[in-house]
Amino acid sequence: MSATGLTCPQTPLRFPSGISLNDLEEKTDSTIEIHSSIPGSLQPVSRRTGGGAGDGVNIEENSGLMVDYRGQKYSYVEAIFHAPGLHVFPGQSDKYAAEYHIHLKTYATPVRQITLVIPLKIVTGDISGHPYFMACRATPGATRPLITTLFTPGTKTLQYKAPDIRGRTRDTPTTAKCRSVNDETVFILVLTPNYIRATDIDRINRLDTGTSDPRNLPVAAVSPSVTLTRQDVLNNLIIANPGVGSTKAPPAAPTLPKCAAEDETDSESSVNNVSNSNRALCAILFTLCFVVTITLLDFVLGFVWSSIFNSSDSTDATKMFIMGAICITAFFSYDRLMHNLGVMFSYIRL
């Protein structure tokens, strides 16, 4: 991939005819590994609100989605549904019926961005639409597929670098991001399309409300104004094989052995085999350890109490009240404290 990449007028990519994918450089070190364990609400949200450009429809995904790419971890930013699609893929004469763009970025400096692009074809014959898009509704359903179900391990991807495409439309084909090196994105086009029903496309574009108000609907999409030459393609595009690696849950936050750090009544918890009585026992042990620690500190640093209170029965009562409040707080905050510590150590490990 070229260090400069494609320009705004050359994007979204319209792969020229007469060029074979076999002509492109093939890389084995540009595989994406997708981590997700909890489905998003999958609610369609307008991109017209708040002065937005209206370039597609947002789909609410889970913020814990992460992707490993070329040795770095990318965190979820947003997901955008475009119908019709924006790119012309290799071997196609026109755009697909729709595309699903998943935008991610790093939080380390320098910040890097990637956009996963999934092409979507209208179902034909006995082929069924993907359940993921059937579940994209204003009111979240009880059963919602993980985003990882949209990816097949081993699939090749086509990759190129270009300015961020968000905010660009037919009437506003260029934005400030077109001139910003800091907004460059690696676009990762999945070469195996998924299937979607025409009714799902219409429902998502109308935000599952049946609205026909143009103020809520997506606007016409941007198209490239410059045709790519053969040399542009050879200099800026690569094939990743495999493009999609494993799809799995993100690494779990460390927890105390046999003591739940989260609400085990959640059916999606990875530790839901821990009983509530066991959790209560852990909380009691934690509280006792906390009390012992406070008592030792009071013994070693007794002058702190002396400087605050006079030696009297009322002082002892006050101290007992404070100790009791601390014990009760420690007992009932055990789950949340363990969860926050687990998340903190998880980020340190990542």
ZAKOLZA-490371 format. One record per atom (N, C-alpha, C): x, y, z; residue in three letters. Coordinates in pm, whole numbers, plus 50000, padded with zeros to 5 digits. Atoms other than C-alpha are relative to their C-alpha. Layout:
<recs>
XYZALA/...
</recs>
This chain:
<recs>
500844988250000MET/500005000050000MET/500885012450000MET/499224987750010SER/501305034149906SER/499885008150129SER/500034991449881ALA/502215058350186ALA/499045011649981ALA/500874988650027THR/500145085450016THR/498554995849986THR/501365005050015GLY/497065065249919GLY/499235007249891GLY/500874993850098LEU/494145075149700LEU/499535013650050LEU/500494986849966THR/492715110249693THR/498485000050010THR/501464999049990CYS/489165122449762CYS/499334998249864CYS/500675001850130PRO/488295125449389PRO/500064985649948PRO/499875013950045GLN/489435089049342GLN/499164990350083GLN/500765008649910THR/487145075949616THR/498565004750010THR/499845014149966PRO/484935057449697PRO/500554992149881PRO/499325007950103LEU/486865030949506LEU/499024994949894LEU/500705006250113ARG/485535022149162ARG/501054991849926ARG/498955008650055PHE/487674992349066PHE/499844999049849PHE/500144999850146PRO/488414995248694PRO/499944986049940PRO/500065012750071SER/487564967248455SER/501324997649928SER/498775003350073GLY/490364949248275GLY/501194997650089GLY/498915002749906ILE/492474945248590ILE/499594988150087ILE/500295012049922SER/492654911648765SER/500545001650142SER/499485000149863LEU/493024907049139LEU/501344993050007LEU/498705007050002ASN/495924884249049ASN/501155009549970ASN/498954990250029ASP/497804915348936ASP/500445007650125ASP/499714992249880LEU/497754930049288LEU/500964992650093LEU/499115005749900GLU/500324924749560GLU/499184993150108GLU/500725007649898GLU/499174898349808GLU/500804999950129GLU/499354999149870LYS/499954902750177LYS/499424989550094LYS/500455009649899THR/499774877350458THR/500045005950141THR/499864993649868ASP/500364902350742ASP/498965010950022ASP/501014989449989SER/497234923750697SER/498634994150032SER/501245006749960THR/494614900550848THR/499345007550114THR/500734994149887ILE/491904914451075ILE/499494988850090ILE/500555009149899GLU/490964896251397GLU/498925007650074GLU/501154992849947ILE/487514906051523ILE/499594994250134ILE/500355004249865HIS/486594904751893HIS/498675006450041HIS/501294994949952SER/482984907952008SER/499264988850071SER/500705010249923SER/480994889552273SER/498575003950036SER/501344995149965ILE/477874910952323ILE/499415007049880ILE/500614993350116PRO/475464921152046PRO/499605014450033PRO/500504986549982GLY/474534957451994GLY/498495000150001GLY/501464998950004SER/470984970352015SER/499484999349858SER/500315000650143LEU/471034972251631LEU/498865009449960LEU/501034990250033GLN/468715002351630GLN/500495009549889GLN/499644990250103PRO/468755023751312PRO/499835014250054PRO/500024986149951VAL/469565060251388VAL/500355009349884VAL/499794990650109SER/469375089651150SER/501335007350012SER/498794991850005ARG/472575107551043ARG/499675014249952ARG/500414986650037ARG/470555138750963ARG/499855009150121ARG/500244991949881THR/470065150251323THR/501235008350034THR/498914991449957GLY/472135178651463GLY/500835005649886GLY/499264994650114GLY/473095191551120GLY/500864989849931GLY/499205010450064GLY/474505157951010GLY/499814999649849GLY/500005000150146ALA/475265151450645ALA/498954990749942ALA/500985009550051GLY/472805122750614GLY/500604989449910GLY/499325010150082ASP/475395099650458ASP/499804986150060ASP/500295013349950GLY/473735066650543GLY/499195000450128GLY/500765001749876VAL/472065053650859VAL/500914993150101VAL/499235006649895ASN/473835045651186ASN/499254987850053ASN/500535011849931ILE/473305011051337ILE/500724999250134ILE/499415000049867GLU/473845009651712GLU/500644986450031GLU/499255012249966GLU/476554983751786GLU/500565001150140GLU/499425000249867ASN/478194973352110ASN/501365006950000ASN/498764992149997SER/481014996852210SER/501234991650034SER/498865008649967GLY/483164967352323GLY/500634993249881GLY/499435006050121LEU/483824956651963LEU/501435004749979LEU/498584996750025MET/487574955151891MET/500514991949881MET/499385006650115VAL/489704945951591VAL/501525001050013VAL/498545000150009ASP/493374935651577ASP/500395001049853ASP/499554998150139TYR/495114947951261TYR/501445004849999TYR/498584996650016ARG/498824948351183ARG/500655003950134ARG/499344998149871GLY/499864946251548GLY/499405010650090GLY/500634989949916GLN/497514972751683GLN/498544996550026GLN/501395002449964LYS/494144971951856LYS/499175012249965LYS/500904989350042TYR/491314992551708TYR/498684998650075TYR/501264999849925SER/488235002551909SER/498875005449914SER/501194996350076TYR/484735006851776TYR/499685014850014TYR/500444986150001VAL/483615041851677VAL/498525000949960VAL/501395000050046GLU/480395037551475GLU/499854990449883GLU/500325008550115ALA/478685015851215ALA/498965007449915ALA/500884992550090ILE/476985030750907ILE/499534990849888ILE/500635007850105PHE/474585013850667PHE/499765009249880PHE/500164992250122HIS/474705026750307HIS/499214991849898HIS/500785006850105ALA/472035017250051ALA/499525010649901ALA/499105010250054PRO/472915016549773PRO/501425001650054PRO/498624999649955GLY/476585008749836GLY/500785011649939GLY/499164989050048LEU/479445032949771LEU/501084995449903LEU/498875004850079HIS/482175011549613HIS/499534991349883HIS/500165009950106VAL/482364992449287VAL/501114989850018VAL/499035010349965PHE/484084960049381PHE/500574993549873PHE/499425007250114PRO/486384939949153PRO/499014989949941PRO/500895009350066GLY/484404920348897GLY/498565004849990GLY/501354994550005GLN/481324942448941GLN/499985012149906GLN/500154988350088SER/480044968048690SER/499285011450070SER/500724989849927ASP/478014986848949ASP/500114997450150ASP/499965001549855LYS/477614991749323LYS/499084988750045LYS/500905009849939TYR/476114964949547TYR/498745007150052TYR/501264994349949ALA/472594969949681ALA/500215008050128ALA/499724992949875ALA/474054980850014ALA/501414996550047ALA/498715002649934GLU/477254982650219GLU/499845003150148GLU/499974997549856TYR/477874981050590TYR/501425004050037TYR/498694994749965HIS/480785002550712HIS/500175000050152HIS/499695000249857ILE/482334996351055ILE/501275008150020ILE/498904990749980HIS/484585024951164HIS/500654997650136HIS/499265002449877LEU/487295018851423LEU/501265008750001LEU/498754992349991LYS/490365037351552LYS/500804995650122LYS/499155002549885THR/493285034151789THR/499915012050093THR/499954988949906TYR/493585055052102TYR/501445003350038TYR/498584996949981ALA/497355053852104ALA/500425010449896ALA/499484990050092THR/499355081651938THR/501094993849913THR/500994992350075PRO/499435085351644PRO/498724992049981PRO/501305006550018VAL/495715077951605VAL/499884994949857VAL/500205006050132ARG/495005054351315ARG/498554995449988ARG/501395003550025GLN/491655046151155GLN/499914989049895GLN/500325009850103ILE/490275016350966ILE/498484999849982ILE/501435001750029THR/486895011050799THR/499804986649933THR/500335012950058LEU/485614975850739LEU/498765001849913LEU/501104998250095VAL/483344974850433VAL/499474986349959VAL/500645012850031ILE/480904945750395ILE/498985002349889ILE/500984998550107PRO/479084943650059PRO/498784991350025PRO/501265007149977LEU/475434932750064LEU/499234998649870LEU/500795003150120LYS/473474915949784LYS/498564997050038LYS/501405003449980ILE/469724913049751ILE/499834984949988ILE/500215014450002VAL/468534877649825VAL/499304995849871VAL/500645005750119THR/467554855949530THR/499744985250024THR/500285014249990GLY/465974821649502GLY/499784995550143GLY/500175005849867ASP/466264800549815ASP/500945006050104ASP/499054994049906ILE/468964822449973ILE/499255009050097ILE/500644991949897SER/467904838650300SER/500835012550029SER/499294988149956GLY/468754873550417GLY/500694997450132GLY/499255002249876HIS/471264876350699HIS/499185004350121HIS/500784996749880PRO/469604875751045PRO/500425013050066PRO/499514987749938TYR/471784905051156TYR/499165011949956TYR/500734988450051PHE/469964929550930PHE/498494998550021PHE/501395001949962MET/466584913651002MET/499755005350141MET/500134995849861ALA/467244922851366ALA/500205015050020ALA/499794985649988CYS/467954959751292CYS/498645006950006CYS/501344994449980ARG/464814975151439ARG/500045010950107ARG/500064988849905ALA/463765005851638ALA/499904994950143ALA/500095006349868THR/462864983351933THR/500854987449999THR/499115011750004PRO/465694958552005PRO/499274987050031PRO/500595012949979GLY/464634922451975GLY/500744992050107GLY/499395008449896ALA/465354895552232ALA/501214992549947ALA/498905007450061THR/467634877051988THR/500655008749893THR/499284991550095ARG/470264897751809ARG/501374993749972ARG/498725006450032PRO/473244882651624PRO/501205008950032PRO/498734992849985LEU/476814892451700LEU/500475005149864LEU/499484994550125ILE/478534913851441ILE/501014990449936ILE/499025009650054THR/481124886051403THR/499364990249902THR/500675009350092THR/478484865251219THR/500025005249857THR/499934994350135LEU/478944888650921LEU/501324996549931LEU/498675002550054PHE/482534876750872PHE/500274984949994PHE/499605014050017THR/483804843350739THR/501524999250005THR/498545001349992PRO/487344834350853PRO/500584994349871PRO/499335004450122GLY/489704829750559GLY/499665008349878GLY/500404991750113THR/487924854850333THR/501105010149967THR/499034989850044LYS/490214877350128LYS/499395013950015LYS/500434986149998THR/490044915050161THR/500855008349905THR/499314990250084LEU/490984943849931LEU/500215012450086LEU/499704989149908GLN/492724972250114GLN/500665011749927GLN/499364987950054TYR/493625008050029TYR/499895011250103TYR/500004988549911LYS/494415040550210LYS/499415012049927LYS/500634988250059ALA/492355072150150ALA/499465008850112ALA/500634991649897PRO/490775101650336PRO/498704993950051PRO/501255004549938ASP/487865094650570ASP/498835003849910ASP/501114997950094ILE/484695090950365ILE/498765005850067ILE/501204995549929ARG/482215101350635ARG/499735014949979ARG/500394986050020GLY/480295133450578GLY/499965004249854GLY/500014996750142ARG/480735132450201ARG/498714994849934ARG/501235003650070THR/477615131949983THR/500115004749855THR/499994995550140ARG/476715138149619ARG/500095015249991ARG/500024985450004ASP/476065174849693ASP/501185006350073ASP/498794995349929THR/479085178149925THR/501084989349984THR/499075011150027PRO/481705155649763PRO/501345001150072PRO/498744998449928THR/484655170249955THR/499735006650135THR/500104994149866THR/485095179250320THR/501415003850045THR/498694996449945ALA/487885192450539ALA/500884987750019ALA/499235012249981LYS/488905156350599LYS/500764996049874LYS/499315003250125CYS/489885153650232CYS/501395006249995CYS/498714993050001ARG/492765177350304ARG/500824997250126ARG/499345002649873SER/493755162950642SER/500724986649999SER/499235012549991VAL/496545137450670VAL/499584992150124VAL/500375006649875ASN/495325130251025ASN/498724991949988ASN/501265007150018ASP/492025117250889ASP/500104988949897ASP/499855011050096GLU/493485091050658GLU/499534986850063GLU/500595012549955THR/491815057350683THR/500444988649908THR/499805012050082VAL/492675022250567VAL/498634993449982VAL/501275006550031PHE/489595008450393PHE/500274985249972PHE/499835014450011ILE/489274970650421ILE/498714994349943ILE/501205004750070LEU/486794957050166LEU/499954984850002LEU/500195014549995VAL/485544921850238VAL/499504995449863VAL/500305003850138LEU/485424903849902LEU/498904989649985LEU/501145009350004THR/482684878949994THR/498775007150053THR/501174992549955PRO/479264895950007PRO/499084991850089PRO/501105005949925ASN/476494888850256ASN/498705003049926ASN/501294998150065TYR/472814887350161TYR/499055007550093TYR/500964991949925ILE/470054910950266ILE/498695000549923ILE/501314998950065ARG/466334912850195ARG/499735014649962ARG/500364986550042ALA/464994942850004ALA/499155006850108ALA/500834994149893THR/462474947850287THR/500855005050116THR/499104995449893ASP/465354950650537ASP/500685013149961ASP/499384987550047ILE/467054977350325ILE/499025011650018ILE/501004989349992ASP/463854997650306ASP/499695003550145ASP/500324997549860ARG/463114993550676ARG/501125007750070ARG/498884993349936ILE/466605004150786ILE/500125014449950ILE/499934986550053ASN/466665034250552ASN/498915009050056ASN/501124992449943ARG/463315044950699ARG/500004999450152ARG/499805000049854LEU/464635040051054LEU/498984991350072LEU/500995009149944ASP/462075012351111ASP/498775007550052ASP/501184992249961THR/459395039251144THR/499055001949882THR/500804997950118GLY/458045039050787GLY/499985014449953GLY/499994985850035THR/458945075950760THR/500335002049852THR/499674995850137SER/458945092050417SER/500445014549998SER/499544986249989ASP/460045126050545ASP/501455000849954ASP/498614999350050PRO/463165135150342PRO/500985005650100PRO/499094994649898ARG/464555153050646ARG/500584989050087ARG/499515011349920ASN/465035118850810ASN/500744989749917ASN/499455010450086LEU/466115098150510LEU/501435003249957LEU/498644997750050PRO/469695093350383PRO/499975007849869PRO/499904992350124VAL/470825116550104VAL/500774991949897VAL/499285006850108ALA/472355106849769ALA/501494999150033ALA/498625002949961ALA/475805091649808ALA/501015006549908ALA/498894994650078VAL/479145105149690VAL/500504989549901VAL/499395008750100SER/480785090649378SER/501365005749962SER/498694994850043PRO/484385093249253PRO/499855008549874PRO/500034991350118SER/485025120849000SER/501204997549909SER/498805003150077VAL/488355106748877VAL/500094984949982VAL/499875014250028THR/488815072948708THR/501404995250035THR/498705005649963LEU/491595051448849LEU/500694994049878LEU/499205006550105THR/494375041448612THR/500524986850053THR/499415012849961ARG/496005007548614ARG/501135002250101ARG/498874997449910GLN/499065022748781GLN/499525004450137GLN/500574996149871ASP/496905038649053ASP/499624987650081ASP/500435012349933VAL/495485004349133VAL/501214992250051VAL/498835008149963LEU/498854986649136LEU/500805006650111LEU/499204992849900ASN/500455013749352ASN/499315001050136ASN/500724996649878ASN/497725017449613ASN/499144989050059ASN/500885010549950LEU/495754985149650LEU/500774987150024LEU/499425013149971ILE/496704952049806ILE/498884990150028ILE/500895010849959ILE/495014918549863ILE/500564993950128ILE/499605006949877ALA/495134904150216ALA/499444985949996ALA/500405013950005ASN/495054866150221ASN/500714992250112ASN/501434997749979PRO/493624856750460PRO/499745014450043PRO/500364986549959GLY/491864889950500GLY/499305000050134GLY/500735001249874VAL/489634878250785VAL/500554988050075VAL/499505010949916GLY/491134857951066GLY/498904994850090GLY/500975005449906SER/489394844751373SER/499035010750045SER/501004991249940THR/486234860151515THR/499704994350137THR/500125005449865LYS/486124856751890LYS/499685011050099LYS/500294990549894ALA/485254872952221ALA/501285006950042ALA/498814993249951PRO/487654899352358PRO/500514993650127PRO/499475005949878PRO/489984889052642PRO/499225004550122PRO/500804996849882ALA/488064887252969ALA/500835007350103ALA/499324993149891ALA/488934910553252ALA/500274990250113ALA/499685009349891PRO/490704892453539PRO/499055001750117PRO/500894999749885THR/488494883453836THR/500584991250110THR/499575008649890LEU/488974867654176LEU/499534985749976LEU/500415013950024PRO/488894829354163PRO/498674996850066PRO/501305004549954LYS/485324816454193LYS/499175011050064LYS/500794988949949CYS/484074851054287CYS/499635008649882CYS/500444992950119ALA/481984868654027ALA/500315014850013ALA/499734985750003ALA/483024903653926ALA/498875007649935ALA/501134993450063GLU/479774910753745GLU/498734992750042GLU/501295006049967ASP/476074902453774ASP/499854986649931ASP/500045013250061GLU/475944865053723GLU/498614996049951GLU/501335003050051THR/472224866353652THR/499885003649854THR/499994996650143ASP/473114880353308ASP/500284987549920ASP/499865012350077SER/472634851953060SER/501195000449908SER/498884998950091GLU/475494865452850GLU/501335000450075GLU/498784999849923SER/478014865253136SER/500774987149979SER/499175011850021SER/480954841753087SER/500234992250128SER/499795006849873VAL/480914832353454VAL/498664997850071VAL/501325001049938ASN/477204826253510ASN/499784987150077ASN/500135012249921ASN/477894793253684ASN/500315002550147ASN/499674996949861VAL/478834811054006VAL/498715003350074VAL/501254998149928SER/476044810154264SER/499995013150076SER/500124987749924ASN/474714840654445ASN/500544998250141ASN/499485002349865SER/475604824554780SER/501515000950002SER/498544999150008ASN/479214821254669ASN/500445014549988ASN/499674985950014ARG/479234857554565ARG/499855007150134ARG/500214993949870ALA/477834867454904ALA/501154996650095ALA/498885004249917LEU/480564847155078LEU/501255008049966LEU/498844992150042CYS/483224864854872CYS/499905014450050CYS/500204986249954ALA/481714898554961ALA/500255001050150ALA/499785000049856ILE/481754889355333ILE/501504999350031ILE/498565001249978LEU/485394878455317LEU/500725013149964LEU/499414987350040PHE/486264910355132PHE/499785010550109PHE/500334990249897THR/484484931155400THR/500844997650126THR/499195003149882LEU/486304912755685LEU/501445004549981LEU/498634995550029CYS/489654919155517CYS/500095015250007CYS/500024985549999PHE/488664955355478PHE/499985005250144PHE/500114995949859VAL/487714958255847VAL/501334998050072VAL/498705002749936VAL/490994942155958VAL/501015010649959VAL/499074989850048THR/492924966355742THR/499755013450068THR/500344987349935ILE/491064996555885ILE/500384999850147ILE/499665001349857THR/491564983556241THR/501505001550021THR/498544999049989LEU/495314979456191LEU/500475014449977LEU/499634986050025LEU/495555014156045LEU/499645008850119LEU/500424992349882ASP/493625027856344ASP/500984997850116ASP/499065003249893PHE/496025009856579PHE/501355006849977PHE/498694994150031VAL/499175021756399VAL/499945015149996VAL/500154985550016LEU/497875056556325LEU/498925005350093LEU/501044996149906GLY/495775061156634GLY/499965014950025GLY/499954985649976PHE/496915096856663PHE/499075007549907PHE/500954993450091VAL/494685104656363VAL/498645001250067VAL/501284999449928TRP/491595095056560TRP/500095009850117TRP/499864991549882SER/492955113156868SER/499945014849964SER/499994985950039SER/493455145056678SER/498635004849956SER/501344996250046ILE/489835144056556ILE/499004999350114ILE/500995002149893PHE/487965130656857PHE/500675000750138PHE/499575001349861ASN/488285133657233ASN/499624986150050ASN/500285013349947SER/488325101657439SER/498745000650086SER/501265000049927SER/484725097457545SER/499094989449941SER/500945009950051ASP/481775074057506ASP/499405004449868ASP/500584995150125SER/480315096257236SER/500984998449885SER/498985001850104THR/483615094557047THR/500044985549954THR/500005014250037ASP/483615056557061ASP/498784996449918ASP/501225002650076ALA/480035056156937ALA/500135005249858ALA/499804994350134THR/480975078856650THR/500924991349917THR/499065008650071LYS/483915056656561LYS/499314987049956LYS/500705012350036MET/481695025856569MET/499025002449884MET/500924996750109PHE/479135043356349PHE/500755001049867PHE/499194998450122ILE/481845052656095ILE/500474986449950ILE/499545013350040MET/483255017256098MET/498854991749941MET/501155007350051GLY/479785002656049GLY/499605004549860GLY/500344994650132ALA/479075025755756ALA/501004995349896ALA/498965004650093ILE/482405016055598ILE/499784985249965ILE/500225014350025CYS/481614978655639CYS/498814997849906CYS/501195001550085ILE/478144982055485ILE/500305004449857ILE/499644995050134THR/479515002655195THR/500904990049928THR/499085009750060ALA/482294977455136ALA/499264987549953ALA/500745012250035PHE/479864948155135PHE/499185001949872PHE/500914998250113PHE/477394962954888PHE/500685005649875PHE/499284994950118SER/480004978454660SER/501014989849947SER/499005010150039TYR/482024946154625TYR/499954996949851TYR/500125003850142ASP/480664936054281ASP/500535010949909ASP/499604989050088ARG/481134970354126ARG/501495002750011ARG/498574997649982LEU/484614974654276LEU/500824989549925LEU/499285010750069MET/485774940854145MET/499895001649847MET/500194997950145HIS/484294948453801HIS/500925011149950HIS/499184988850045ASN/486064982153778ASN/501494996750004ASN/498605004249995LEU/489374967153890LEU/500324990749884LEU/499785009050111GLY/488974939653631GLY/500145007449868GLY/499914992150124VAL/488324964853353VAL/501315007549992VAL/498764992449998MET/491284985853463MET/501204991249964MET/498895009150028PHE/493674956053460PHE/499924994649858PHE/500165004650137SER/492214944553128SER/500605010049903SER/499454989850089TYR/493114977952967TYR/501515000850014TYR/498545000149982ILE/496574976753121ILE/500624988649922ILE/499485011850072ARG/497054941752975ARG/499955002149850ARG/500134997550143LEU/495794953052630LEU/501045009949953LEU/
</recs>
